[in-house]
């Protein structure tokens, strides 16, 4: 079983549409990376229905901790900085995507996080 | 200039995390379709920063109207049905993605819609 997890900062004051766009940025970027680096895992994840889960952290430090842990495990990652044209200062890091990859591999890193 | 628009039903009672996951489903599915059918447009959209905008409609009828109009224009589309394991009845259509494609081509169809 495969999944992709997107982890979002809950300390940013952004609307739900903008938030959804940031999550989509992270998801797409990680999918395209996975297409290049782990094509077989991408195909298996897609054939299972492309499971995506959105989780939250309290702040940037917690987000970066998860990001580094995922990179150490060899999971495909994407880190999203907002262009800052609306709602946020330019360069604000908003969310990360982990995977798609094996569920258990991602769960090891994200098991203590709550659903957004 | 290129963009992708994701259009979401505003009459569904779902949390913002679940909503963001639906938007990401739509975005990824349309991107992978675009990779097969309009690779050059995908590359140009990515090189411009992969602009994504999330808009809303009031109900399913309005969503399907936009969807059909986009298909008639030859825009890449994705229509997302929720598996219905949580929060929604199985098979509920939640959102669509249009593009990536030329901004003006998409704007022609979505110009009257509001930001989510």
gemmi code that builds the backbone of each chain (N, CA, C; Angstrom):
import gemmi

chains = {
    "A": [
        ("UNK", (0.828, -1.214, 0.000), (0.000, 0.000, 0.000), (0.864, 1.268, 0.000)),
        ("UNK", (0.443, 2.207, -0.798), (1.215, 3.426, -1.003), (0.397, 4.662, -0.650)),
        ("UNK", (1.070, 5.716, -0.295), (0.355, 6.978, -0.107), (1.301, 8.162, -0.270)),
        ("UNK", (0.667, 9.318, -0.366), (1.398, 10.572, -0.328), (0.843, 11.365, 0.845)),
        ("UNK", (1.721, 11.992, 1.605), (1.277, 12.840, 2.706), (1.726, 14.273, 2.436)),
        ("UNK", (0.814, 15.196, 2.620), (1.172, 16.603, 2.538), (1.041, 17.196, 3.935)),
        ("UNK", (2.088, 17.857, 4.389), (2.098, 18.417, 5.738), (2.083, 19.938, 5.638)),
        ("UNK", (1.138, 20.542, 6.348), (0.866, 21.971, 6.225), (1.127, 22.664, 7.563)),
        ("UNK", (1.654, 23.869, 7.511), (1.798, 24.684, 8.732), (0.427, 25.208, 9.135)),
        ("UNK", (0.097, 25.046, 10.403), (-1.213, 25.532, 10.858), (-1.117, 26.932, 11.459)),
        ("UNK", (0.098, 27.509, 11.440), (0.272, 28.842, 12.032), (0.246, 29.964, 10.990)),
        ("UNK", (-0.189, 29.654, 9.781), (-0.269, 30.691, 8.750), (-1.725, 31.111, 8.563)),
        ("UNK", (-1.921, 32.391, 8.366), (-3.281, 32.903, 8.227), (-3.651, 33.003, 6.738)),
        ("UNK", (-4.045, 31.854, 6.172), (-4.431, 31.864, 4.753), (-5.793, 31.212, 4.569)),
        ("UNK", (-6.503, 31.666, 3.547), (-7.828, 31.139, 3.241), (-7.755, 29.709, 2.740)),
        ("UNK", (-8.917, 29.039, 2.726), (-8.901, 27.621, 2.382), (-8.595, 27.362, 0.904)),
        ("UNK", (-8.927, 28.309, 0.025), (-8.616, 28.147, -1.390), (-7.121, 28.244, -1.642)),
        ("UNK", (-6.523, 29.247, -1.034), (-5.070, 29.427, -1.129), (-4.342, 28.223, -0.524)),
        ("UNK", (-4.846, 27.770, 0.617), (-4.261, 26.591, 1.260), (-4.314, 25.381, 0.331)),
        ("UNK", (-5.472, 25.170, -0.283), (-5.639, 24.025, -1.186), (-4.668, 24.128, -2.366)),
        ("UNK", (-4.454, 25.338, -2.878), (-3.516, 25.519, -3.987), (-2.090, 25.173, -3.556)),
        ("UNK", (-1.723, 25.549, -2.338), (-0.384, 25.216, -1.828), (-0.207, 23.704, -1.711)),
        ("UNK", (-1.238, 23.035, -1.216), (-1.197, 21.569, -1.087), (-1.058, 20.937, -2.473)),
        ("UNK", (-1.780, 21.469, -3.441), (-1.688, 20.950, -4.814), (-0.293, 21.183, -5.399)),
        ("UNK", (0.304, 22.351, -5.127), (1.683, 22.604, -5.575), (2.613, 21.505, -5.056)),
        ("UNK", (2.502, 21.228, -3.761), (3.388, 20.233, -3.128), (3.150, 18.857, -3.733)),
        ("UNK", (1.893, 18.501, -3.881), (1.544, 17.184, -4.403), (2.085, 16.990, -5.816)),
        ("UNK", (1.832, 17.958, -6.688), (2.275, 17.855, -8.090), (3.799, 17.805, -8.172)),
        ("UNK", (4.460, 18.664, -7.418), (5.925, 18.695, -7.500), (6.534, 17.352, -7.089)),
        ("UNK", (5.999, 16.763, -6.025), (6.517, 15.470, -5.567), (6.174, 14.359, -6.562)),
        ("UNK", (5.001, 14.431, -7.168), (4.611, 13.430, -8.170), (5.559, 13.479, -9.377)),
        ("UNK", (5.885, 14.673, -9.835), (6.770, 14.786, -11.003), (8.193, 14.335, -10.666)),
        ("UNK", (8.618, 14.580, -9.421), (9.922, 14.086, -8.981), (9.914, 12.551, -8.941)),
        ("UNK", (8.827, 12.011, -8.418), (8.682, 10.558, -8.301), (8.674, 9.906, -9.688)),
        ("UNK", (8.087, 10.593, -10.649), (8.050, 10.093, -12.031), (9.469, 9.900, -12.567)),
        ("UNK", (10.356, 10.793, -12.193), (11.749, 10.689, -12.658), (12.564, 9.687, -11.849)),
        ("UNK", (12.312, 9.663, -10.527), (13.208, 8.923, -9.644), (12.699, 7.548, -9.229)),
        ("UNK", (11.373, 7.400, -9.159), (10.793, 6.140, -8.662), (9.516, 5.830, -9.422)),
        ("UNK", (9.660, 5.676, -10.735), (8.512, 5.506, -11.621), (7.612, 4.333, -11.201)),
        ("UNK", (8.223, 3.245, -10.759), (7.423, 2.065, -10.422), (6.520, 2.337, -9.217)),
        ("UNK", (7.064, 3.040, -8.235), (6.253, 3.382, -7.059), (5.126, 4.322, -7.458)),
        ("UNK", (5.411, 5.274, -8.319), (4.356, 6.191, -8.783), (3.226, 5.402, -9.445)),
        ("UNK", (3.584, 4.487, -10.322), (2.562, 3.711, -11.039), (1.724, 2.872, -10.077)),
        ("UNK", (2.365, 2.298, -9.089), (1.616, 1.456, -8.143), (0.695, 2.320, -7.290)),
        ("UNK", (1.171, 3.464, -6.872), (0.354, 4.411, -6.098), (-0.853, 4.864, -6.923)),
        ("UNK", (-0.632, 5.208, -8.196), (-1.740, 5.642, -9.067), (-2.757, 4.516, -9.248)),
        ("UNK", (-2.266, 3.297, -9.425), (-3.185, 2.186, -9.680), (-4.012, 1.846, -8.435)),
        ("UNK", (-3.520, 2.240, -7.277), (-4.266, 2.017, -6.020), (-5.223, 3.170, -5.716)),
        ("UNK", (-5.235, 4.206, -6.550), (-6.160, 5.321, -6.329), (-5.495, 6.594, -5.835)),
        ("UNK", (-4.149, 6.599, -5.785), (-3.402, 7.829, -5.485), (-3.810, 8.466, -4.154)),
        ("UNK", (-3.777, 7.649, -3.112), (-4.147, 8.121, -1.767), (-3.315, 9.319, -1.323)),
        ("UNK", (-4.010, 10.354, -0.861), (-3.344, 11.577, -0.365), (-3.942, 11.955, 0.970)),
        ("UNK", (-3.082, 12.255, 1.918), (-3.534, 12.638, 3.251), (-2.902, 13.979, 3.602)),
        ("UNK", (-3.693, 14.874, 4.175), (-3.174, 16.189, 4.553), (-3.089, 16.280, 6.081)),
        ("UNK", (-1.881, 16.485, 6.580), (-1.629, 16.557, 8.025), (-1.116, 17.946, 8.376)),
        ("UNK", (-1.040, 18.231, 9.673), (-0.574, 19.567, 10.063), (0.518, 19.535, 11.116)),
        ("UNK", (1.310, 20.600, 11.128), (2.279, 20.849, 12.199), (2.019, 22.257, 12.727)),
        ("UNK", (2.610, 22.547, 13.883), (2.335, 23.835, 14.529), (3.110, 25.015, 13.950)),
        ("UNK", (4.273, 24.721, 13.363), (5.119, 25.838, 12.913), (6.194, 25.382, 11.931)),
        ("UNK", (6.998, 26.330, 11.476), (8.028, 26.051, 10.476), (9.068, 25.055, 10.975)),
        ("UNK", (9.496, 25.201, 12.244), (10.509, 24.284, 12.773), (10.051, 22.832, 12.696)),
        ("UNK", (8.806, 22.599, 13.082), (8.284, 21.231, 13.029), (8.195, 20.734, 11.586)),
        ("UNK", (7.840, 21.629, 10.686), (7.744, 21.249, 9.270), (9.112, 20.818, 8.737)),
        ("UNK", (10.129, 21.607, 9.063), (11.474, 21.318, 8.546), (12.050, 20.039, 9.154)),
        ("UNK", (11.666, 19.769, 10.391), (12.102, 18.532, 11.055), (11.572, 17.305, 10.288)),
        ("UNK", (10.296, 17.357, 9.939), (9.673, 16.265, 9.178), (10.332, 16.156, 7.796)),
        ("UNK", (10.565, 17.296, 7.200), (11.171, 17.341, 5.862), (12.545, 16.687, 5.865)),
        ("UNK", (13.370, 17.028, 6.842), (14.721, 16.459, 6.911), (14.670, 14.961, 7.192)),
        ("UNK", (13.760, 14.565, 8.076), (13.628, 13.138, 8.406), (13.232, 12.341, 7.161)),
        ("UNK", (12.326, 12.890, 6.362), (11.884, 12.198, 5.146), (13.041, 12.077, 4.146)),
        ("UNK", (13.822, 13.142, 4.016), (14.961, 13.093, 3.093), (15.978, 12.045, 3.549)),
        ("UNK", (16.221, 11.975, 4.858), (17.149, 10.955, 5.375), (16.694, 9.540, 5.032)),
        ("UNK", (15.364, 9.332, 4.980), (14.813, 8.006, 4.668), (14.736, 7.738, 3.164)),
        ("UNK", (15.144, 8.710, 2.364), (15.111, 8.515, 0.914), (13.733, 8.655, 0.296)),
        ("UNK", (12.811, 9.278, 1.029), (11.468, 9.525, 0.492), (11.518, 10.757, -0.417)),
        ("UNK", (10.800, 10.687, -1.533), (10.686, 11.842, -2.426), (9.980, 12.977, -1.681)),
        ("UNK", (10.538, 14.192, -1.761), (9.941, 15.316, -1.043), (9.808, 16.542, -1.950)),
        ("UNK", (8.891, 17.412, -1.573), (8.802, 18.730, -2.214), (8.522, 19.751, -1.127)),
        ("UNK", (9.207, 20.882, -1.190), (9.009, 21.939, -0.201), (8.500, 23.169, -0.940)),
        ("UNK", (7.389, 23.707, -0.470), (6.734, 24.795, -1.197), (6.903, 26.144, -0.499)),
        ("UNK", (7.444, 27.091, -1.281), (7.531, 28.480, -0.805), (6.519, 29.305, -1.573)),
        ("UNK", (5.745, 30.085, -0.876), (4.750, 30.909, -1.547), (5.415, 32.100, -2.238)),
        ("UNK", (4.935, 32.410, -3.431), (5.473, 33.557, -4.170), (5.168, 34.862, -3.435)),
        ("UNK", (4.174, 34.824, -2.564), (3.907, 35.976, -1.715), (3.215, 37.119, -2.401)),
        ("UNK", (2.515, 36.834, -3.491), (1.809, 37.898, -4.200), (0.542, 38.300, -3.441)),
        ("UNK", (0.016, 37.369, -2.660), (-1.191, 37.648, -1.873), (-1.058, 36.964, -0.520)),
        ("UNK", (-1.618, 37.528, 0.482), (-1.834, 36.903, 1.800), (-0.586, 36.622, 2.641)),
        ("UNK", (0.578, 36.308, 2.007), (1.774, 35.929, 2.775), (3.000, 36.707, 2.306)),
        ("UNK", (3.985, 36.891, 3.202), (5.247, 37.514, 2.768), (5.962, 36.605, 1.760)),
        ("UNK", (6.628, 37.184, 0.741), (7.318, 36.388, -0.284), (8.279, 35.387, 0.340)),
        ("UNK", (8.269, 34.147, -0.181), (9.212, 33.146, 0.294), (8.766, 32.365, 1.511)),
        ("UNK", (7.577, 32.649, 2.012), (7.065, 31.895, 3.166), (6.922, 30.413, 2.811)),
        ("UNK", (7.548, 29.552, 3.617), (7.400, 28.104, 3.409), (6.057, 27.681, 3.998)),
        ("UNK", (5.219, 27.071, 3.160), (3.851, 26.771, 3.580), (3.609, 25.294, 3.866)),
        ("UNK", (4.188, 24.410, 3.064), (3.901, 22.977, 3.223), (4.949, 22.132, 2.518)),
        ("UNK", (4.907, 20.839, 2.815), (5.786, 19.873, 2.150), (4.950, 18.667, 1.722)),
        ("UNK", (5.431, 17.973, 0.707), (4.831, 16.685, 0.342), (5.872, 15.600, 0.549)),
        ("UNK", (5.425, 14.461, 1.055), (6.275, 13.274, 1.214), (5.667, 12.162, 0.375)),
        ("UNK", (6.482, 11.617, -0.521), (5.986, 10.522, -1.343), (5.261, 11.016, -2.568)),
        ("UNK", (4.657, 10.091, -3.316), (4.218, 8.755, -2.907), (5.363, 7.782, -2.582)),
        ("UNK", (5.063, 6.939, -1.573), (5.982, 5.871, -1.182), (5.191, 4.851, -0.346)),
        ("UNK", (5.878, 3.830, 0.104), (5.227, 2.821, 0.946), (4.629, 3.483, 2.195)),
        ("UNK", (3.403, 3.114, 2.521), (2.708, 3.697, 3.682), (3.564, 3.628, 4.947)),
        ("UNK", (4.114, 2.437, 5.203), (4.823, 2.240, 6.473), (6.084, 3.122, 6.556)),
        ("UNK", (6.666, 3.372, 5.403), (7.875, 4.201, 5.361), (7.517, 5.660, 5.723)),
        ("UNK", (6.387, 6.118, 5.216), (5.950, 7.489, 5.506), (5.381, 7.590, 6.923)),
        ("UNK", (4.611, 6.572, 7.318), (4.011, 6.587, 8.655), (5.064, 6.702, 9.763)),
        ("UNK", (6.195, 6.078, 9.524), (7.295, 6.108, 10.496), (7.633, 7.562, 10.871)),
        ("UNK", (7.506, 8.442, 9.897), (7.882, 9.842, 10.090), (6.708, 10.722, 10.513)),
        ("UNK", (5.512, 10.377, 10.045), (4.369, 11.283, 10.251), (3.347, 10.752, 11.267)),
        ("UNK", (3.653, 9.649, 11.918), (2.642, 8.979, 12.754), (2.092, 9.841, 13.895)),
        ("UNK", (2.863, 10.802, 14.362), (2.395, 11.621, 15.487), (1.647, 12.887, 15.050)),
        ("UNK", (1.521, 13.096, 13.740), (0.864, 14.316, 13.250), (-0.645, 14.119, 13.135)),
        ("UNK", (-1.370, 15.215, 13.317), (-2.834, 15.167, 13.229), (-3.317, 15.590, 11.854)),
        ("UNK", (-4.510, 15.121, 11.482), (-5.163, 15.555, 10.247), (-5.395, 17.050, 10.302)),
        ("UNK", (-5.212, 17.708, 9.144), (-5.540, 19.139, 9.095), (-7.035, 19.309, 9.214)),
    ],
    "B": [
        ("UNK", (1.217, 33.126, -21.150), (1.019, 32.764, -19.738), (0.053, 31.583, -19.605)),
        ("UNK", (0.419, 30.698, -18.694), (-0.339, 29.467, -18.515), (-0.850, 29.360, -17.083)),
        ("UNK", (-1.945, 28.629, -16.910), (-2.386, 28.347, -15.546), (-3.226, 27.096, -15.510)),
        ("UNK", (-3.425, 26.620, -14.308), (-4.378, 25.548, -14.052), (-5.413, 26.107, -13.083)),
        ("UNK", (-6.680, 25.802, -13.352), (-7.739, 26.216, -12.438), (-8.401, 24.972, -11.867)),
        ("UNK", (-8.615, 24.960, -10.569), (-9.370, 23.885, -9.949), (-10.673, 24.498, -9.434)),
        ("UNK", (-11.785, 23.896, -9.816), (-13.097, 24.410, -9.434), (-13.742, 23.444, -8.445)),
        ("UNK", (-14.180, 23.990, -7.318), (-14.656, 23.185, -6.204), (-16.128, 23.499, -5.928)),
        ("UNK", (-16.897, 22.479, -5.574), (-18.282, 22.718, -5.134), (-18.267, 23.325, -3.733)),
        ("UNK", (-19.030, 24.402, -3.562), (-19.054, 25.032, -2.236), (-20.231, 24.519, -1.393)),
        ("UNK", (-21.011, 23.574, -1.942), (-22.178, 23.067, -1.210), (-21.907, 21.745, -0.497)),
        ("UNK", (-20.639, 21.375, -0.378), (-20.307, 20.137, 0.326), (-19.746, 20.463, 1.697)),
        ("UNK", (-20.133, 19.687, 2.664), (-19.690, 19.938, 4.033), (-18.442, 19.106, 4.338)),
        ("UNK", (-17.300, 19.602, 3.893), (-16.052, 18.871, 4.168), (-15.017, 19.792, 4.794)),
        ("UNK", (-14.146, 19.194, 5.590), (-13.107, 19.952, 6.277), (-12.065, 20.468, 5.302)),
        ("UNK", (-11.243, 21.407, 5.760), (-10.298, 22.035, 4.830), (-9.151, 21.106, 4.414)),
        ("UNK", (-8.813, 20.125, 5.253), (-7.776, 19.160, 4.886), (-8.261, 18.230, 3.788)),
        ("UNK", (-9.467, 17.746, 3.981), (-10.088, 16.870, 2.976), (-10.273, 17.629, 1.654)),
        ("UNK", (-10.735, 18.857, 1.772), (-10.904, 19.692, 0.583), (-9.581, 19.855, -0.167)),
        ("UNK", (-8.531, 20.139, 0.572), (-7.212, 20.329, -0.053), (-6.766, 19.045, -0.753)),
        ("UNK", (-7.056, 17.897, -0.163), (-6.679, 16.623, -0.788), (-7.445, 16.416, -2.092)),
        ("UNK", (-8.717, 16.799, -2.122), (-9.512, 16.684, -3.355), (-8.939, 17.583, -4.457)),
        ("UNK", (-8.577, 18.784, -4.075), (-7.980, 19.726, -5.036), (-6.664, 19.155, -5.577)),
        ("UNK", (-5.881, 18.553, -4.700), (-4.615, 17.943, -5.133), (-4.865, 16.761, -6.062)),
        ("UNK", (-5.882, 15.955, -5.773), (-6.246, 14.854, -6.688), (-6.499, 15.398, -8.091)),
        ("UNK", (-7.326, 16.444, -8.159), (-7.709, 17.016, -9.450), (-6.484, 17.562, -10.170)),
        ("UNK", (-5.663, 18.301, -9.435), (-4.483, 18.920, -10.016), (-3.531, 17.875, -10.591)),
        ("UNK", (-3.226, 16.854, -9.797), (-2.286, 15.803, -10.231), (-2.841, 15.041, -11.433)),
        ("UNK", (-4.114, 14.705, -11.387), (-4.686, 13.924, -12.493), (-4.606, 14.708, -13.811)),
        ("UNK", (-4.927, 15.987, -13.747), (-4.872, 16.808, -14.968), (-3.427, 17.000, -15.435)),
        ("UNK", (-2.504, 17.134, -14.496), (-1.089, 17.280, -14.862), (-0.588, 16.030, -15.584)),
        ("UNK", (-0.939, 14.854, -15.072), (-0.473, 13.614, -15.702), (-1.110, 13.426, -17.079)),
        ("UNK", (-2.363, 13.870, -17.231), (-3.010, 13.822, -18.539), (-2.295, 14.775, -19.509)),
        ("UNK", (-1.986, 15.946, -19.021), (-1.313, 16.957, -19.828), (0.072, 16.463, -20.270)),
        ("UNK", (0.726, 15.734, -19.402), (2.041, 15.152, -19.715), (1.951, 14.249, -20.938)),
        ("UNK", (0.855, 13.522, -21.037), (0.674, 12.616, -22.182), (0.194, 13.354, -23.432)),
        ("UNK", (-0.701, 14.324, -23.225), (-1.402, 14.908, -24.374), (-0.837, 16.250, -24.851)),
        ("UNK", (-0.261, 17.016, -23.933), (0.212, 18.362, -24.278), (1.491, 18.681, -23.516)),
        ("UNK", (2.491, 17.858, -23.766), (3.745, 17.928, -23.004), (4.366, 19.332, -23.063)),
        ("UNK", (4.281, 19.981, -24.201), (4.933, 21.281, -24.337), (4.262, 22.333, -23.446)),
        ("UNK", (2.936, 22.267, -23.397), (2.206, 23.204, -22.532), (2.544, 22.936, -21.063)),
        ("UNK", (2.612, 21.677, -20.694), (2.974, 21.339, -19.307), (4.337, 21.927, -18.958)),
        ("UNK", (5.299, 21.738, -19.831), (6.653, 22.236, -19.565), (6.681, 23.756, -19.438)),
        ("UNK", (5.929, 24.422, -20.291), (5.926, 25.885, -20.230), (5.256, 26.372, -18.949)),
        ("UNK", (4.169, 25.710, -18.563), (3.465, 26.042, -17.316), (4.394, 25.827, -16.111)),
        ("UNK", (5.106, 24.703, -16.106), (6.033, 24.417, -14.999), (7.144, 25.462, -14.943)),
        ("UNK", (7.661, 25.836, -16.100), (8.785, 26.786, -16.112), (8.340, 28.178, -15.673)),
        ("UNK", (7.043, 28.446, -15.784), (6.506, 29.743, -15.326), (6.121, 29.722, -13.841)),
        ("UNK", (6.278, 28.569, -13.171), (5.947, 28.505, -11.748), (4.674, 27.739, -11.440)),
        ("UNK", (4.074, 27.115, -12.460), (2.934, 26.206, -12.240), (1.769, 26.870, -11.499)),
        ("UNK", (1.357, 28.018, -12.020), (0.261, 28.769, -11.398), (-1.020, 27.926, -11.257)),
        ("UNK", (-1.569, 27.940, -10.047), (-2.819, 27.199, -9.764), (-3.774, 28.114, -9.028)),
        ("UNK", (-5.012, 28.145, -9.482), (-6.024, 28.984, -8.863), (-7.215, 28.110, -8.481)),
        ("UNK", (-7.744, 28.306, -7.285), (-8.890, 27.507, -6.845), (-10.141, 28.394, -6.806)),
        ("UNK", (-11.127, 28.020, -7.608), (-12.377, 28.775, -7.709), (-13.534, 27.921, -7.201)),
        ("UNK", (-14.705, 28.548, -7.080), (-15.836, 27.782, -6.562), (-17.094, 27.952, -7.411)),
        ("UNK", (-17.949, 26.925, -7.336), (-19.300, 26.996, -7.889), (-20.271, 26.622, -6.772)),
        ("UNK", (-21.558, 26.909, -6.998), (-22.557, 26.675, -5.944), (-23.006, 25.232, -5.809)),
        ("UNK", (-22.899, 24.459, -6.896), (-23.457, 23.102, -6.839), (-22.931, 22.234, -7.986)),
        ("UNK", (-23.390, 20.988, -7.998), (-22.923, 20.012, -8.989), (-23.270, 20.434, -10.413)),
        ("UNK", (-24.480, 20.935, -10.619), (-24.882, 21.344, -11.975), (-23.933, 22.385, -12.554)),
        ("UNK", (-23.600, 23.373, -11.747), (-22.683, 24.419, -12.214), (-21.290, 23.838, -12.501)),
        ("UNK", (-20.876, 22.873, -11.670), (-19.566, 22.241, -11.865), (-19.525, 21.502, -13.201)),
        ("UNK", (-20.579, 20.751, -13.488), (-20.612, 19.945, -14.714), (-20.705, 20.824, -15.958)),
        ("UNK", (-21.365, 21.960, -15.813), (-21.461, 22.908, -16.923), (-20.061, 23.416, -17.320)),
        ("UNK", (-19.287, 23.786, -16.308), (-17.909, 24.243, -16.544), (-17.070, 23.117, -17.159)),
        ("UNK", (-17.265, 21.930, -16.624), (-16.517, 20.751, -17.081), (-16.777, 20.487, -18.566)),
        ("UNK", (-18.034, 20.506, -18.952), (-18.388, 20.247, -20.355), (-17.864, 21.354, -21.266)),
        ("UNK", (-17.978, 22.588, -20.800), (-17.484, 23.716, -21.604), (-15.979, 23.584, -21.839)),
        ("UNK", (-15.257, 23.178, -20.819), (-13.799, 23.029, -20.943), (-13.460, 21.913, -21.923)),
        ("UNK", (-14.206, 20.830, -21.842), (-13.948, 19.717, -22.768), (-14.211, 20.145, -24.209)),
        ("UNK", (-15.288, 20.908, -24.410), (-15.585, 21.394, -25.773), (-14.447, 22.246, -26.332)),
        ("UNK", (-13.761, 22.965, -25.441), (-12.650, 23.832, -25.877), (-11.329, 23.078, -26.034)),
        ("UNK", (-11.359, 21.774, -25.732), (-10.138, 20.987, -25.869), (-9.133, 21.173, -24.738)),
        ("UNK", (-9.622, 21.710, -23.621), (-8.757, 21.871, -22.443), (-8.658, 20.532, -21.707)),
        ("UNK", (-7.470, 20.197, -21.235), (-7.294, 18.982, -20.426), (-8.124, 19.120, -19.139)),
        ("UNK", (-8.863, 18.084, -18.783), (-9.710, 18.157, -17.585), (-9.534, 16.909, -16.720)),
        ("UNK", (-9.875, 17.056, -15.445), (-9.977, 15.900, -14.545), (-11.179, 16.127, -13.651)),
        ("UNK", (-11.969, 15.090, -13.457), (-13.156, 15.183, -12.600), (-12.964, 14.213, -11.439)),
        ("UNK", (-13.108, 14.731, -10.233), (-12.789, 13.919, -9.048), (-14.046, 13.481, -8.299)),
        ("UNK", (-14.144, 12.142, -8.123), (-15.204, 11.577, -7.287), (-14.570, 11.091, -6.002)),
        ("UNK", (-15.181, 11.435, -4.892), (-14.624, 10.985, -3.613), (-14.950, 9.512, -3.372)),
        ("UNK", (-13.977, 8.789, -2.858), (-14.191, 7.373, -2.546), (-15.255, 7.208, -1.460)),
        ("UNK", (-15.493, 8.268, -0.700), (-16.583, 8.242, 0.268), (-16.310, 7.449, 1.531)),
        ("UNK", (-15.041, 7.258, 1.852), (-14.716, 6.523, 3.075), (-14.958, 7.386, 4.315)),
        ("UNK", (-14.890, 8.670, 4.154), (-15.122, 9.595, 5.270), (-15.871, 10.809, 4.758)),
        ("UNK", (-16.666, 11.388, 5.566), (-17.287, 12.717, 5.356), (-18.331, 12.810, 4.239)),
        ("UNK", (-18.197, 12.025, 3.123), (-19.112, 12.178, 1.981), (-19.648, 10.818, 1.529)),
        ("UNK", (-20.832, 10.798, 0.907), (-21.322, 9.549, 0.307), (-20.401, 9.108, -0.826)),
        ("UNK", (-20.201, 7.791, -0.993), (-19.316, 7.288, -2.052), (-19.721, 7.829, -3.416)),
        ("UNK", (-18.732, 8.231, -4.213), (-19.006, 8.676, -5.570), (-19.372, 10.142, -5.700)),
        ("UNK", (-19.384, 10.871, -4.599), (-19.692, 12.300, -4.660), (-18.654, 13.028, -5.516)),
        ("UNK", (-19.123, 13.756, -6.518), (-18.209, 14.562, -7.342), (-17.884, 15.836, -6.562)),
        ("UNK", (-16.593, 16.068, -6.335), (-16.193, 17.175, -5.461), (-15.595, 18.365, -6.218)),
        ("UNK", (-14.800, 18.088, -7.256), (-14.119, 19.191, -7.943), (-13.605, 18.760, -9.307)),
        ("UNK", (-13.199, 19.723, -10.093), (-12.596, 19.463, -11.407), (-11.331, 20.315, -11.546)),
        ("UNK", (-10.430, 19.839, -12.392), (-9.278, 20.668, -12.758), (-9.361, 20.956, -14.247)),
        ("UNK", (-9.017, 22.162, -14.626), (-8.920, 22.580, -16.033), (-7.487, 23.014, -16.294)),
        ("UNK", (-6.869, 22.382, -17.273), (-5.505, 22.734, -17.630), (-4.495, 21.999, -16.772)),
        ("UNK", (-3.220, 22.366, -16.929), (-2.703, 23.633, -17.452), (-2.969, 23.861, -18.945)),
        ("UNK", (-3.224, 25.153, -19.228), (-3.391, 25.602, -20.607), (-3.209, 27.129, -20.635)),
        ("UNK", (-3.341, 27.712, -21.802), (-3.227, 29.170, -21.928), (-4.250, 29.854, -21.019)),
        ("UNK", (-3.812, 30.882, -20.310), (-4.693, 31.606, -19.380), (-5.980, 32.048, -20.054)),
        ("UNK", (-5.845, 32.648, -21.233), (-7.035, 33.239, -21.871), (-8.047, 32.167, -22.270)),
        ("UNK", (-7.541, 30.997, -22.590), (-8.417, 29.886, -22.976), (-9.246, 29.429, -21.762)),
        ("UNK", (-8.601, 29.374, -20.616), (-9.292, 28.947, -19.390), (-10.187, 30.067, -18.859)),
        ("UNK", (-9.672, 31.295, -18.920), (-10.452, 32.440, -18.414), (-11.800, 32.567, -19.130)),
        ("UNK", (-11.803, 32.240, -20.404), (-13.032, 32.309, -21.195), (-14.159, 31.511, -20.516)),
        ("UNK", (-13.782, 30.446, -19.880), (-14.768, 29.536, -19.269), (-15.016, 29.860, -17.799)),
        ("UNK", (-13.977, 30.333, -17.110), (-14.098, 30.466, -15.652), (-14.193, 31.921, -15.174)),
        ("UNK", (-14.293, 32.858, -16.122), (-14.178, 34.288, -15.747), (-15.241, 34.762, -14.752)),
        ("UNK", (-16.405, 34.087, -14.708), (-17.457, 34.547, -13.797), (-17.403, 33.861, -12.420)),
        ("UNK", (-16.447, 32.985, -12.220), (-16.371, 32.248, -10.945), (-15.551, 33.015, -9.908)),
        ("UNK", (-15.912, 32.822, -8.646), (-15.180, 33.499, -7.556), (-14.112, 32.612, -6.944)),
        ("UNK", (-13.118, 33.249, -6.346), (-12.107, 32.504, -5.598), (-12.756, 31.760, -4.451)),
        ("UNK", (-12.272, 30.534, -4.195), (-12.792, 29.787, -3.037), (-12.325, 30.480, -1.766)),
    ],
}
model = gemmi.Model(1)
for chain_id, residues in chains.items():
    chain = gemmi.Chain(chain_id)
    for i, (resn, *xyz) in enumerate(residues, 1):
        res = gemmi.Residue()
        res.name, res.seqid = resn, gemmi.SeqId(i, " ")
        for name, pos in zip(("N", "CA", "C"), xyz):
            atom = gemmi.Atom()
            atom.name, atom.element = name, gemmi.Element(name[0])
            atom.pos, atom.b_iso = gemmi.Position(*pos), 0.0
            res.add_atom(atom)
        chain.add_residue(res)
    model.add_chain(chain)
structure = gemmi.Structure()
structure.add_model(model)
structure.setup_entities()
